[in-house]
Amino acid sequence: IEANDAFLRDTTYLAEVHGFQLDVSGSNAVVGFDSGTSRFRTIAADTVDFRFGKTLTSLARTGTPTTVVNRVLLQDGVGPAVALNFDFDALSDGAVNRAILRAFADTLTLIQTAPPNFVRPPIERLQLIGIEENGEEFLLYRAEVAEGKVEFDSARLPIGNSNNLSVDRLLLWELVQQAILGNPRFDRFRLEVPAGLNSISALFLYDQQTGETAPAAVLTLTPF
């Protein structure tokens, strides 16, 4: 800054400068910043902080992700999410007492495929989104990824949807009950990383061909 003091104080500064850029200097590191809490600070007679009110980052995928047999890739940021579809129509009529949506994670593959000395931060939390046929989405649950699996359990209190009070506090067992009775609230579900927890990480989930580790809806039913 000291070397550019004359330019920074020149009357042409505002016309010639259109922004600032942070760049790496000969490093392979990947660094992320939280735009919601970052500030641009100016110090003169007073100290003033300017919030980063706009995010104009441009991201582009330059290739397809590496696939692993019988695994589904879940990645935050611009990466893919995971769609879940369950054939509840195949169930006989019954009263649902409890419902759990469960998915198992393959944490070992990511470690084995990473470059030497590269430590990839794990994805620690996922959220479950309900999607209607018209594409409208509702945040239902959040859950921790622990011991190689994530579970969305109707025994836990769901997240309220402030965008639509008529579907506030949707319980998972109620959604499954509606589907069994032929009146499904949602067309499908989606697993994703909460927006506030973006990282550079990914997660491999076992797909439907992996037996006991396949994604599953675990239901407790009382026959009619």
Secondary structure by P-SEA (a helix, b strand, c coil): ccccccccccccccccccbbbbbbccccbbbbbccccccccccccbbbbbcccccbbbbbbcccccccccbbbbbcccbbbbbbbbcccccccccccbbbbbbbbcaaaaaaaccccbbbbcccbbbbbbbccccbbbbcccccccccccccccccbbbbcccccccccccaaaaaaaaaaccccccbbbbbccccccccbbbbbbccccccccccbbbbbbcc
